[in-house]
Amino acid sequence: MSTSTPTLWTPDPDTARSTAIARFAAYVLERRNLEFDVLDYQALHRWSVTELGEFWSCLCEFFGVRFHDQPVAAIGRDEMPGAEWFPGATLNYAEHVLSPGPGRGDHDIAVIAVREDGLERSVSHRELRDQVACARAGLRRAGVGIGDRVVALAPNTVETLVAFLATASLGAIWSSCSPDTGPRAVADRFSQIEPAVLFTVDGYRYGGRTFDIRDNIAELRQRLPTLRTTVVVPEDDSPAVPGTIAWAELVSHHEPLSFVPVAFDHPLWVLYSSGTTGLPKAIVHGHGGIVLDHIKAMGLHLDLGPGDTFFWFTTTGWMMWNYVIAGLLVGSTVVLYDGNPAHPGLDAQWRIVERHKVTFFGMSPALVTTSLKAGLRPRDRFDLTSLKAIGATGSPLSADGFSWFADAVGEHLPISSISGGTDMCAAFLGWSPTVPVWLGEMSAAWLGAAVAAFDSGGSPVIDEIGELVLTRPMPSMPVCFWNDPDGSRLRKAYFEDFPGVWRHGDWVRQTARGSFVISGRSDSTLNRGGVRMGTADFYAVVESFDEVSDSLVIDTGALDGPADGTLLCFVVLAPGVTLDLVEPDLRAALRAQLSPRHVPDRFIAVGAVPRTLSGKKSEVPVKRILAGADPDTVISRDALANPEALDAFVALATTTRPSS
C-alpha cells in the first residue's frame, strides 16, 4: 500500500549535506566512533532512540546548551513514567533565548510583530533584552520569585513574549490563554495553579472588530483570589482599569539582566488540555526538557538558524505559541501575528511571507482546505522565493492538502506535516531535511522519539492502524500534572493501557519505509462491523467536496452497546447548497473510497462544527451529548471557539436519540 504512494519532494544530496541535521550526524559519527552515512536518516534515528543518553548529550554539545551546574549523567532513571534527565544540572530557558550569539547580535532582528490591521513592529535582540530586563525588574518589585505563577490573558504580541521571558528568567512559572477565551474557561485553567500576577489586555482586535474585555478582567480577578498584581497592556489610548497597573509602569525601571539557574526539571510553564470534559489537565513542562527538545526541533528538523525567519499562525492558548518562540533558541527571527489569519482575506498570511521574506511558514490544515476550495494559488500572486519549507499541524493534513501545497505554493518545497501535542509541547513525527516527502504522509519519526504503532495486545505493527505510542522517554514529557502529588492522574492519562509505554491517543499507521499517517483520535474511532477507521480518513473524503465547508462524524456504537450503533455525518454546507443535492454523491464516494460499512446512516446539515479553542473538532463531547449526557457535565462552552455551534447537537439529543 505505501510503496505506491507518490513522492512529492526528494532532498538534493549536495544540499542535504549542508543542512544542520547532516552536520549533526557528522559530529556524532566523529565523537562517538560510529559508521553510517550522514544522509542515512534511519540509521541516525535508530541510534538516537537506542542510545538515548548519548543522543541527548551530543545534542547539548552540538548546540552549546548553557548549563550552570553540570549534569552527573544524561539519564539518571530510564523508565516511564518517572524518567530522570540530566540530574544535577541547572540552566534557564530565557538565558538560551537572550544571550548573545550567532544571529543574536545587538542589531539582529529578533521579532517581527504584525497585527491584522497592518500595524507592524520590529524588535532587535538588544531591544528585546532591554525590555525583558525592565519587565523582570517590575516583577521583582511585585515580589515574584522562584516558583511563583505568572499568568497572561494576552494576544500574540511583543509584550506577551517579554512578560514570559521575564517570568522564566526569575524561575517563576508561566501560563497563558488567548484573550478571546471566556472568563470561566480561563478561570478553570488559571485557578488550578493559584497565580500571583496576571498580565492582560483590556481589548483585542479580531476579524476587523475591536473587543472590550474589561468586564472579563473584573470577573477573572474575582475568580483568582491569589492575585497580588494585575498588569494591563492598554488597547491604544483606552482608560486605565481600576485596581491594576499599566504596562508602562511595570517596565519603568531598568536593572541588569540576569538569569536564575534552576534544576533541569524545574517548571517552566503550564499548558492545558482542551478541557472539553471537566477541568482541563494542567500539564507542567520543565526548563531543560523544553530547551533540548525545541532546539532539536528548530535547529535540526526544521533546519532553522541565524538568517531564517519563522512564521506559524497561533494564539497564546495553543502550544504552537510556545513552539514558534523557540525559533529564538537557534538565532532565527520569529513572526508574531495578532488577529484573524484570514483577515481581510485568505491571502493575508502570504502577504506577510512575501513582505518579511519568511523562510519557514506553517498553517493549519483547516486553512489549507479553505484555501484549496477557494482556488487560492499563492505562487501566482506573491514572491515566495524566500521559502525553504512549509508546514502544517493541528490536525492531520489530507492528501489533497499535500497536493495543494505542491501545486499552489511550490513543488520544490518540502512539506513538514508534523504531529505531537500539548502533552509534551513537542512534535515527534514530521519532515526532516534528509528524508523525502510522500503524499499524505509524515516523513519520519523525529530524533529521540521512539514512535511505534501498537495493536490491542501491545505489539508493534507495520502498515496497519494501531495506537500511537512512545516506547522510550523524552525529556519534554510532562514533569507532572499540577495538583497530582502521587502522579496517579498522569499515569492514568498516558500509561494505563500499556505499562511503561506512553499511549498518546492517536491512531497511526507506520509504513515499511518509516513514514507515518495519523488517522485521528483513538477515542473517536469509527468501528463498523469490526472494520476500524480513523475519523481523518472520513473527513478526507467528505471535505473534498466543494459543497461541504466542514463536517463531523459520530459513531454511536460504543454508547449503544456491543453492536454497531448509528453512524451520523453532520455537514456544514456551502452557501446555496442543499443536502438532497449533495448527499447521493457523498454516499457514493464514501462507499467507493472507504467501505460500504462506512456510509453514514444519516446525513444532517448543521450551521457549524463545534471546535475547541485550538481548532480541533469536538468529537467525543458531541458523542456523549447525543448519548443523553447532560451537556454541562461533559463540556465547558467557554472551552469552545464557537460555543453556539453546540446548540444544534443539544437540540437533537433532547428531541430524539439518534439510534432510535
C-alpha positions in Angstrom: 0.0 0.0 0.0 2.7 2.5 1.0 5.1 1.7 -1.8 2.9 3.1 -4.5 2.4 6.5 -2.7 3.7 9.3 -4.9 6.9 11.1 -3.8 6.3 14.9 -3.7 9.8 16.0 -2.8 13.2 14.4 -2.7 16.3 16.0 -1.0 19.1 17.0 -3.3 22.2 15.2 -1.8 24.5 18.1 -2.1 22.1 20.5 -0.4 21.1 17.9 2.2 24.8 17.5 3.2 24.9 21.2 4.1 21.9 21.0 6.5 22.3 21.2 10.2 21.0 17.6 10.7 23.7 16.3 8.3 26.3 18.3 10.2 25.0 16.9 13.5 25.2 13.4 12.1 28.9 14.0 11.1 29.5 15.4 14.6 28.0 12.2 16.1 30.0 9.9 13.8 33.3 11.6 14.8 32.7 11.9 18.5 31.0 8.5 19.1 33.1 6.5 16.6 30.0 5.3 14.6 29.8 4.3 11.0 26.9 5.3 8.7 26.4 7.9 6.0 25.3 11.3 7.3 22.3 11.2 4.9 21.1 7.8 6.3 18.4 9.2 8.5 17.0 5.9 9.6 20.4 4.9 11.0 20.7 8.2 12.8 17.3 7.7 14.2 17.9 4.1 15.4 21.0 5.3 17.2 19.1 8.2 18.8 16.4 6.0 20.3 18.7 3.1 21.2 21.4 5.3 22.9 19.2 7.9 24.4 21.8 9.3 26.8 24.4 9.6 24.1 22.0 11.3 21.7 20.8 14.0 24.1 24.3 14.6 25.3 25.5 15.0 21.8 22.7 17.5 21.1 23.7 19.5 24.1 27.4 19.6 22.9 26.5 20.4 19.3 24.2 23.4 20.2 26.2 24.5 23.2 23.5 24.2 25.8 24.3 26.5 28.7 24.5 24.5 32.0 25.4 26.4 35.1 25.9 23.2 37.2 27.0 20.3 35.0 24.9 17.1 35.0 26.2 14.0 36.5 24.7 11.9 33.7 22.3 12.3 30.8 19.7 9.9 32.2 19.6 9.1 35.9 16.5 6.9 35.7 15.4 5.4 32.3 11.8 4.5 32.8 8.3 5.7 32.1 6.8 7.4 34.0 9.4 8.9 36.2 12.4 9.3 33.8 15.1 11.5 35.4 17.0 13.6 32.9 20.4 15.3 33.4 20.4 15.0 37.2 22.4 17.7 39.0 22.2 20.1 36.0 20.9 23.7 36.3 20.1 26.1 33.5 17.5 28.7 32.4 15.3 28.8 29.3 15.3 32.6 29.0 19.1 32.7 29.0 19.2 30.5 25.9 16.9 32.9 24.1 18.5 36.2 25.2 22.2 35.5 25.5 24.3 37.0 22.6 25.4 34.5 19.9 25.1 33.8 16.2 22.0 35.6 14.9 21.5 37.3 18.2 23.8 40.3 17.9 22.5 43.6 19.2 21.1 44.8 15.9 19.9 41.5 14.6 16.1 41.4 14.4 14.6 39.0 17.0 10.9 39.6 16.5 8.6 40.9 13.8 5.2 41.7 15.3 2.3 42.0 12.8 -1.3 43.0 13.7 -4.2 42.2 11.4 -4.9 45.8 10.7 -1.4 46.2 9.2 0.4 47.7 12.2 4.0 46.3 12.3 6.9 46.4 14.7 10.4 45.0 14.6 12.4 44.4 17.7 16.2 43.8 17.8 17.8 41.4 20.2 19.2 44.3 22.2 15.8 45.9 22.5 14.3 42.5 23.5 16.9 42.1 26.2 16.3 45.6 27.5 12.6 45.1 27.6 12.9 41.8 29.4 15.3 43.4 31.9 12.7 46.1 32.7 9.8 43.7 33.0 11.9 41.4 35.2 12.6 44.4 37.5 8.9 45.1 37.6 8.1 41.5 38.5 10.7 41.6 41.2 9.2 44.7 42.7 5.9 42.8 42.7 7.5 40.1 44.8 7.7 37.5 42.1 10.4 34.8 42.7 11.2 31.2 42.0 8.1 29.0 41.7 5.6 31.8 41.7 3.0 31.6 38.9 2.5 34.4 36.4 -0.4 34.1 34.0 -1.5 36.0 30.9 -4.7 36.7 29.1 -3.0 38.2 26.2 -2.6 38.2 22.4 0.4 37.2 20.4 2.4 40.4 20.8 5.9 41.6 21.8 4.7 42.5 25.3 3.4 38.9 25.9 6.8 37.5 24.8 8.6 39.9 27.1 6.5 39.1 30.1 7.1 35.4 29.5 10.8 35.7 29.2 11.0 37.9 32.3 9.0 35.3 34.2 11.2 32.5 33.1 14.4 34.4 33.9 13.3 34.6 37.5 12.5 30.9 37.8 8.8 31.7 38.1 6.2 29.7 36.2 4.3 31.0 33.1 0.8 30.1 31.8 -1.3 31.9 29.1 -4.6 32.0 27.4 -5.8 33.9 24.3 -7.9 37.0 25.2 -10.9 35.6 23.2 -11.3 32.8 25.8 -14.3 33.1 28.0 -13.7 34.0 31.7 -15.0 30.7 33.0 -12.6 28.7 30.8 -9.7 31.0 31.8 -10.5 30.6 35.5 -10.9 26.8 35.1 -7.3 26.9 33.9 -5.6 29.6 36.0 -7.3 28.9 39.3 -5.7 25.5 39.5 -2.2 27.0 39.7 -3.0 29.9 42.1 -1.3 32.7 40.2 0.3 35.8 41.9 0.4 38.0 38.8 -1.9 38.5 35.9 -0.9 40.1 32.6 -3.8 41.1 30.4 -5.0 43.5 27.7 -8.2 45.5 28.0 -9.2 44.7 24.5 -8.2 43.0 21.3 -8.8 43.0 17.6 -10.1 40.1 15.5 -11.6 40.0 12.1 -11.8 43.7 11.7 -13.6 44.3 15.1 -12.3 45.5 18.4 -13.5 43.6 21.5 -13.5 45.2 25.0 -12.7 42.6 27.7 -12.6 44.9 30.8 -15.7 43.1 32.3 -13.9 39.8 31.7 -10.9 41.1 33.6 -13.0 42.1 36.6 -14.7 38.7 36.7 -11.4 36.9 36.3 -9.8 38.8 39.2 -12.7 37.8 41.4 -12.2 34.2 40.4 -8.5 34.3 41.1 -8.2 35.3 44.8 -4.4 34.6 44.9 -3.6 37.5 42.6 -1.4 40.2 44.1 -0.9 42.3 40.9 -2.7 42.8 37.6 -0.8 44.4 34.8 -2.8 45.8 31.8 -1.4 46.5 28.4 -3.9 49.0 27.1 -5.5 48.9 23.7 -4.3 52.2 22.2 -5.5 55.1 24.4 -8.2 53.3 26.4 -8.7 54.4 30.1 -7.0 52.6 32.9 -8.6 49.6 34.5 -9.3 50.3 38.2 -7.1 48.4 40.7 -4.5 47.5 38.1 -1.1 48.9 37.0 -0.3 49.8 33.4 2.4 48.0 31.4 4.4 51.3 31.2 4.6 51.5 34.9 5.8 47.9 35.3 8.6 48.4 32.8 9.6 51.9 34.0 12.8 50.9 35.8 15.8 49.0 34.4 18.0 46.5 36.2 20.9 44.5 34.8 19.5 41.3 33.1 20.4 38.1 34.8 19.0 34.6 35.0 18.2 32.3 37.9 19.7 28.9 37.4 17.1 26.2 38.1 17.0 22.5 38.1 16.6 20.7 34.8 13.0 19.7 35.6 12.1 23.0 37.3 8.7 24.1 35.9 8.9 26.5 33.0 5.2 26.8 32.0 1.8 25.1 32.5 -0.2 24.2 29.4 -3.7 22.8 29.4 -5.7 20.0 27.7 -8.7 21.1 25.8 -11.0 21.0 28.8 -14.0 19.8 26.9 -14.8 17.4 29.6 -14.3 18.5 33.2 -11.4 20.7 34.3 -8.6 20.8 31.8 -5.4 19.0 32.8 -2.7 21.4 33.9 0.4 20.0 32.3 3.8 21.1 33.6 6.9 21.2 31.5 10.5 21.8 32.7 13.1 24.2 31.6 15.6 21.6 30.5 13.3 19.3 28.6 11.8 22.2 26.6 15.2 23.7 25.8 16.6 20.4 24.5 13.5 19.3 22.5 12.8 22.7 21.0 16.5 23.2 20.0 16.3 19.8 18.4 13.1 20.6 16.5 14.1 24.1 15.4 17.7 23.5 14.7 17.7 20.0 13.2 14.2 19.1 11.8 13.0 22.5 10.7 16.6 23.4 9.8 16.3 26.9 11.2 19.2 29.1 12.3 20.6 32.6 12.0 19.3 34.4 9.0 16.0 32.5 8.9 12.5 33.9 9.6 10.0 31.6 11.2 6.2 32.2 11.0 3.4 29.9 12.1 0.0 31.3 12.9 -1.0 30.6 16.5 -2.6 32.1 19.6 -1.1 32.2 23.1 -3.6 29.5 24.2 -2.1 26.9 21.9 1.2 25.0 22.3 2.3 26.3 18.9 2.9 29.7 20.5 5.5 28.1 22.7 6.8 26.3 19.6 7.1 29.4 17.5 9.0 31.5 20.0 11.5 28.5 20.2 12.9 29.8 16.9 14.7 32.3 19.0 16.6 29.5 20.7 18.5 28.9 17.4 19.0 32.5 16.4 16.1 32.8 13.9 13.8 35.8 13.6 10.2 34.9 14.6 7.0 36.5 13.3 4.2 37.1 15.9 0.8 37.6 14.3 -2.1 39.0 16.2 -5.6 38.7 14.7 -7.6 36.6 12.3 -5.3 34.6 10.0 -7.8 35.1 7.1 -8.4 38.9 7.6 -9.0 40.8 5.4 -8.7 37.8 3.0 -7.3 34.3 2.7 -4.1 35.8 1.3 -3.3 37.7 4.5 -0.6 35.3 5.7 1.0 35.0 2.3 1.4 38.8 2.2 3.5 38.5 5.4 5.6 35.7 3.9 6.4 37.9 0.9 6.9 41.2 2.8 9.2 39.7 5.5 11.0 37.1 3.4 9.8 34.2 5.6 11.9 31.1 5.2 9.6 28.6 7.1 5.9 29.2 7.1 3.3 27.0 8.8 -0.5 27.0 8.7 -3.5 24.9 9.9 -4.9 22.1 7.7 -8.3 23.7 8.1 -7.0 26.9 6.4 -5.3 24.8 3.8 -8.7 23.2 3.0 -10.4 26.5 2.8 -7.7 27.9 0.5 -7.9 24.9 -1.7 -11.7 25.2 -2.1 -11.3 29.0 -2.8 -8.9 28.3 -5.6 -6.1 30.3 -3.9 -2.7 30.0 -5.6 -0.2 32.0 -3.6 2.7 31.2 -6.0 0.8 33.1 -8.8 0.4 36.3 -6.7 3.3 36.6 -4.3 7.1 36.4 -4.4 7.7 33.2 -2.3 11.4 32.7 -3.3 12.5 33.2 0.4 10.6 30.0 1.4 12.7 26.9 2.2 9.9 24.8 3.6 6.2 24.9 4.6 4.4 23.2 7.5 1.0 22.2 8.8 -0.2 20.9 12.2 -3.3 21.0 14.4 -5.0 18.0 12.7 -4.0 15.5 10.1 -3.1 17.1 6.7 -5.1 15.3 4.0 -3.5 14.1 0.8 -5.4 16.9 -1.0 -3.7 19.3 1.4 -0.3 18.0 0.4 -1.2 18.3 -3.3 -2.4 21.9 -2.8 0.9 22.9 -1.2 2.8 21.3 -4.0 0.6 22.8 -6.8 -0.4 26.2 -5.4 2.7 27.1 -3.4 5.7 25.2 -4.9 6.5 21.6 -5.8 10.2 22.4 -5.0 9.3 23.0 -1.3 9.3 20.2 1.3 6.1 19.8 3.3 6.5 19.4 7.0 3.3 18.0 8.3 4.1 17.5 12.0 2.3 15.7 14.8 2.9 15.8 18.6 0.8 17.5 21.2 0.2 19.8 24.1 1.0 16.9 26.4 4.7 17.2 25.6 4.7 20.6 23.9 6.7 18.9 21.2 6.4 17.1 17.9 7.6 13.6 17.3 6.5 13.0 13.7 7.3 15.2 10.7 9.7 16.1 7.9 13.4 16.0 8.2 15.7 17.7 5.6 17.4 14.4 4.6 14.1 12.4 4.1 11.7 12.6 1.1 8.1 13.8 1.4 5.4 11.3 0.3 1.8 12.3 -0.5 -0.3 12.3 2.7 2.5 11.1 5.0 4.7 12.4 7.7 8.2 11.6 6.6 9.7 10.1 9.7 9.8 9.8 13.5 12.0 12.6 14.8 15.3 12.0 16.5 15.0 10.8 20.1 11.3 9.8 19.6 10.8 6.0 19.7 7.4 6.1 18.0 5.5 2.9 17.2 2.0 1.7 16.3 0.7 -0.9 18.8 -2.1 -3.4 18.3 -4.5 -4.0 21.2 -2.2 -6.6 22.6 0.7 -4.2 22.8 2.7 -5.5 19.9 4.2 -3.2 17.2 2.6 -3.4 13.7 3.7 -2.1 10.3 1.3 -0.9 7.6 -1.6 -1.5 10.0 -3.5 1.1 12.0 -2.6 1.0 15.7 -2.3 3.1 18.8 0.5 5.7 18.6 2.9 5.0 21.4 6.4 6.1 22.6 8.4 3.2 23.9 11.3 5.3 25.3 11.1 8.5 27.4 11.7 12.0 26.0 12.9 15.0 28.1 9.9 17.1 27.2 7.4 14.7 28.7 5.4 16.4 31.5 7.3 16.9 34.7 3.9 16.4 36.4 0.3 17.4 36.3 -0.4 20.3 38.7 -2.1 19.1 42.0 -1.3 15.5 41.2 1.1 14.7 44.1 1.2 10.9 43.7 1.3 11.0 39.9 -1.9 8.9 39.6 -3.6 11.2 37.2 -0.6 11.4 34.9 -0.2 7.6 34.9 -3.9 7.1 34.1 -3.7 9.6 31.2 -0.7 8.0 29.4 0.5 4.8 30.9 -2.6 2.8 31.9 -3.2 0.8 28.7 0.5 -0.2 28.1 2.5 -0.1 31.3 5.9 1.6 30.8 4.8 2.9 27.4 3.4 6.3 26.6 0.0 6.0 24.8 -0.7 9.2 23.0 -4.3 8.7 22.0 -4.0 8.8 18.2 -4.5 6.1 15.5 -1.4 5.9 13.4 -0.1 3.7 10.6 3.7 3.2 10.3 4.8 2.3 6.8 7.6 -0.1 6.0 9.9 2.8 5.0 9.4 4.6 8.3 6.9 7.3 7.4 3.6 7.7 9.3 -0.1 8.5 8.7 -2.3 9.8 11.5 -5.9 8.7 11.2 -7.5 10.6 14.1 -8.0 10.3 17.8 -8.3 6.7 19.0 -11.2 7.6 21.4 -13.4 8.7 18.4 -12.8 5.7 16.1 -15.3 4.5 13.5 -15.6 0.8 14.2 -18.1 -0.6 11.7 -18.6 -4.4 11.7 -15.1 -4.8 13.1 -13.6 -2.6 10.4 -11.8 0.1 12.3 -11.0 3.5 10.8 -9.9 6.9 12.0 -12.1 9.9 11.5 -9.4 11.7 9.5 -10.0 9.2 6.7 -13.7 10.0 6.7 -13.1 13.8 6.6 -10.7 13.5 3.8 -13.5 12.1 1.6 -16.4 14.3 2.8 -14.5 17.6 2.9 -13.0 17.1 -0.6 -16.5 18.2 -1.9 -16.7 21.9 -2.6 -20.3 21.7 -1.4 -19.2 20.8 2.1 -17.5 23.5 4.2 -16.9 21.3 7.3 -18.1 18.1 8.8 -18.3 16.0 12.0 -18.8 12.2 12.1 -20.0 10.4 15.1 -20.3 6.6 15.6 -22.6 5.9 18.5 -21.6 2.2 18.6 -19.7 2.2 21.9 -22.6 4.1 23.5 -25.4 2.0 22.3 -23.9 -1.4 23.2 -21.7 -4.1 21.7 -23.4 -4.0 18.3 -22.9 -1.3 15.7 -24.6 1.9 16.6 -25.7 4.7 14.3 -23.1 6.4 12.0 -24.0 10.1 11.8 -22.4 12.6 9.5 -23.1 16.3 10.2 -22.2 18.6 7.4 -21.8 22.4 7.1 -22.9 23.1 3.6 -21.6 25.8 1.3 -23.9 28.7 0.6 -26.8 27.8 -1.8 -26.2 24.0 -1.4 -29.0 21.7 -0.1 -28.4 18.3 1.5 -30.5 16.4 -1.0 -28.3 17.8 -3.8 -25.0 16.5 -2.4 -25.9 13.5 -0.2 -26.1 10.9 -3.0 -22.6 11.8 -4.2 -21.3 11.8 -0.7 -22.7 8.3 -0.1 -21.2 7.0 -3.4 -17.8 8.5 -2.6 -17.6 7.1 0.9 -18.7 3.6 -0.4 -16.0 3.6 -3.1 -13.2 5.2 -1.1 -13.7 3.8 2.4 -16.1 0.9 2.5 -19.8 0.2 2.4 -19.8 -0.1 6.1 -18.6 3.5 6.5 -21.5 5.0 4.6 -23.5 7.0 7.3 -26.9 6.0 8.4 -27.9 9.7 8.4 -26.5 12.9 7.0 -27.6 16.0 9.0 -27.0 19.6 8.0 -25.8 21.9 10.8 -24.7 25.5 10.9 -21.2 24.9 12.3 -19.0 22.2 13.8 -18.1 22.8 17.5 -14.3 23.3 17.8 -12.0 23.8 20.7 -10.0 27.0 21.2 -7.1 25.4 19.4 -9.4 24.5 16.4 -9.9 20.7 17.0 -13.3 19.2 16.3 -15.2 18.3 19.5 -16.0 14.7 18.5 -16.1 13.0 21.9 -18.2 15.6 23.8 -20.8 15.6 20.9 -20.8 11.9 21.0 -21.6 11.9 24.7 -24.3 14.6 24.3 -26.0 12.5 21.7 -26.0 9.6 24.1 -28.0 11.6 26.5 -25.4 13.1 28.8 -26.0 16.5 30.4 -24.1 18.9 28.2 -23.0 20.9 31.2 -21.2 17.9 32.6 -19.4 16.9 29.5 -18.2 20.1 28.0 -17.3 23.7 29.0 -18.8 26.0 26.5 -16.0 28.5 27.3 -13.5 25.9 26.1 -15.0 26.1 22.6 -14.1 28.7 19.9 -17.8 28.7 18.7 -20.0 27.6 21.7 -23.2 28.4 19.8 -22.4 25.6 17.4 -23.2 23.1 20.2 -26.9 24.1 20.3 -27.9 22.0 17.3 -26.5 18.9 18.8 -28.1 19.5 22.2 -31.4 20.1 20.5 -31.1 16.8 18.5 -30.2 14.9 21.7 -33.3 16.3 23.6 -35.8 15.5 20.8 -34.7 12.0 19.8 -31.9 9.5 20.4 -30.1 9.3 17.0 -30.0 5.5 17.2 -33.7 5.2 17.6 
